[in-house]
Amino acid sequence: MGITSILIFFLSCLDHAEQDIIAVESIDLNCVSMAGMSDRSVIVNNNDQYQKLLQNRLANEACSNYELPRINFENSTLIGFNSVVVGCKKPEISSLVTKKGGDYLIEIFVDQKGHCKMGHFISLWQVLPKTQDESKLSFKVHTTTLKQ
């Protein structure tokens, strides 16, 4: 994580003093592509929705028998985010999830490396404690460009 990300994280924590910071677990869904999905973000609350992610399985031999990691949806919600970021090297991404009342804010921090026009596909999958059906989940992206 870059110095800029640490500074943004610290400042973000100050802004969220009245909110609860939610512990999340990042997971790697190696063979699931979000590129074909219509939304930049995905919220999965049950196993049926989770299994539908396999409709976006990468079409290569290594993924032909891919199984999704187990998630207990009685206690957990899965969130996913994808985007394309320009830069000279692959960007670093981190996140902060906060809760105020029943509303969740998922902040994504992207450290873009340089001003090159090359695009880098990024995705982030995280498991958080089960959200209620009436909970509002919002995504906010903060992009910082680092000099190379």
C-alpha positions as CSV (number, residue, x, y, z in Angstrom):
1,M,0.0,0.0,0.0
2,G,1.4,3.4,-1.0
3,I,2.0,6.3,1.3
4,T,-0.8,8.1,-0.4
5,S,-3.2,5.3,0.4
6,I,-2.2,5.3,4.0
7,L,-2.8,9.1,4.2
8,I,-6.1,8.8,2.5
9,F,-7.0,5.9,4.8
10,F,-6.1,8.0,7.9
11,L,-8.0,11.0,6.7
12,S,-11.0,8.8,5.8
13,C,-11.0,7.4,9.3
14,L,-11.2,10.9,10.7
15,D,-14.2,11.6,8.4
16,H,-15.9,8.4,9.7
17,A,-15.6,9.1,13.4
18,E,-19.3,8.6,13.9
19,Q,-19.4,5.4,11.8
20,D,-18.4,1.9,12.6
21,I,-15.5,0.4,10.6
22,I,-16.5,-3.0,9.4
23,A,-14.0,-5.9,9.2
24,V,-14.0,-7.5,5.8
25,E,-12.2,-10.5,4.3
26,S,-10.9,-10.2,0.8
27,I,-11.3,-13.3,-1.4
28,D,-9.9,-14.2,-4.8
29,L,-12.4,-15.4,-7.3
30,N,-9.7,-16.3,-9.8
31,C,-11.9,-17.6,-12.6
32,V,-14.8,-15.2,-12.3
33,S,-14.8,-12.2,-14.7
34,M,-16.8,-9.1,-13.9
35,A,-16.0,-7.7,-17.3
36,G,-19.3,-8.9,-18.8
37,M,-21.4,-7.7,-16.0
38,S,-23.5,-4.6,-16.5
39,D,-22.7,-3.0,-13.1
40,R,-19.4,-2.0,-11.7
41,S,-20.5,-3.4,-8.3
42,V,-22.1,-6.6,-7.3
43,I,-23.9,-7.5,-4.0
44,V,-24.5,-11.2,-3.3
45,N,-26.7,-12.2,-0.4
46,N,-27.4,-15.9,-1.1
47,N,-25.9,-19.0,-2.6
48,D,-28.1,-18.9,-5.7
49,Q,-26.8,-15.4,-6.6
50,Y,-23.3,-16.6,-5.9
51,Q,-23.5,-19.7,-8.1
52,K,-24.8,-17.4,-11.0
53,L,-21.4,-15.7,-10.9
54,L,-20.1,-18.9,-12.6
55,Q,-21.9,-17.8,-15.8
56,N,-19.0,-15.3,-16.1
57,R,-16.4,-18.0,-15.7
58,L,-13.2,-17.3,-17.7
59,A,-13.0,-19.5,-20.8
60,N,-9.7,-21.2,-20.2
61,E,-8.7,-24.8,-19.4
62,A,-7.6,-23.9,-15.8
63,C,-11.1,-22.6,-15.0
64,S,-13.1,-25.4,-16.6
65,N,-13.7,-27.2,-13.2
66,Y,-13.4,-24.1,-11.0
67,E,-15.5,-24.1,-7.8
68,L,-16.3,-21.0,-5.9
69,P,-14.8,-20.7,-2.3
70,R,-17.4,-21.5,0.4
71,I,-19.3,-18.6,1.9
72,N,-21.9,-18.9,4.7
73,F,-24.6,-16.5,3.4
74,E,-26.5,-16.9,6.7
75,N,-23.8,-14.8,8.3
76,S,-22.1,-13.0,5.3
77,T,-22.6,-10.8,2.3
78,L,-20.3,-10.8,-0.7
79,I,-19.5,-7.5,-2.5
80,G,-17.6,-7.2,-5.7
81,F,-16.3,-4.1,-7.6
82,N,-14.6,-3.8,-11.0
83,S,-13.2,-1.0,-13.0
84,V,-10.5,-0.1,-15.6
85,V,-7.8,2.2,-14.5
86,V,-5.1,3.8,-16.7
87,G,-1.4,3.9,-15.6
88,C,2.1,2.7,-16.4
89,K,1.9,-0.3,-14.0
90,K,-0.9,-2.3,-12.3
91,P,-2.5,-0.1,-9.7
92,E,-2.8,-0.9,-6.0
93,I,-6.2,-1.0,-4.5
94,S,-7.5,-1.0,-0.9
95,S,-10.8,-0.4,0.7
96,L,-12.6,0.8,3.8
97,V,-16.1,-0.4,4.7
98,T,-18.1,1.7,7.2
99,K,-21.6,1.4,8.6
100,K,-23.8,4.2,9.9
101,G,-27.2,3.0,11.1
102,G,-28.2,0.4,8.5
103,D,-26.3,2.0,5.6
104,Y,-22.9,0.8,4.4
105,L,-20.3,2.8,2.5
106,I,-17.7,0.8,0.6
107,E,-14.8,3.2,-0.3
108,I,-12.3,1.9,-2.9
109,F,-8.9,3.6,-2.9
110,V,-6.9,3.2,-6.2
111,D,-3.3,4.3,-6.5
112,Q,-2.9,4.8,-10.2
113,K,0.8,4.5,-11.2
114,G,1.8,7.2,-13.7
115,H,-0.1,8.9,-16.6
116,C,0.3,6.2,-19.2
117,K,-2.8,5.4,-21.3
118,M,-2.5,1.6,-20.7
119,G,-5.7,0.2,-19.1
120,H,-5.6,-2.1,-16.1
121,F,-8.7,-4.1,-15.2
122,I,-9.1,-4.2,-11.4
123,S,-11.6,-6.2,-9.3
124,L,-12.1,-6.5,-5.6
125,W,-14.2,-9.2,-3.9
126,Q,-14.9,-8.9,-0.1
127,V,-17.0,-10.8,2.4
128,L,-18.6,-8.7,5.2
129,P,-21.0,-9.5,8.0
130,K,-24.5,-10.2,6.7
131,T,-26.4,-7.0,5.6
132,Q,-30.1,-6.6,6.1
133,D,-32.4,-6.6,3.0
134,E,-33.2,-2.9,3.7
135,S,-29.6,-1.9,4.1
136,K,-28.2,0.5,1.6
137,L,-24.8,-0.3,0.2
138,S,-23.0,2.5,-1.6
139,F,-19.6,2.4,-3.4
140,K,-17.3,5.4,-3.7
141,V,-14.0,5.4,-5.6
142,H,-11.0,7.6,-4.7
143,T,-8.2,7.6,-7.3
144,T,-4.8,9.0,-6.7
145,T,-2.1,9.3,-9.4
146,L,1.4,8.5,-8.3
147,K,4.4,9.7,-10.2
148,Q,6.5,7.0,-11.8
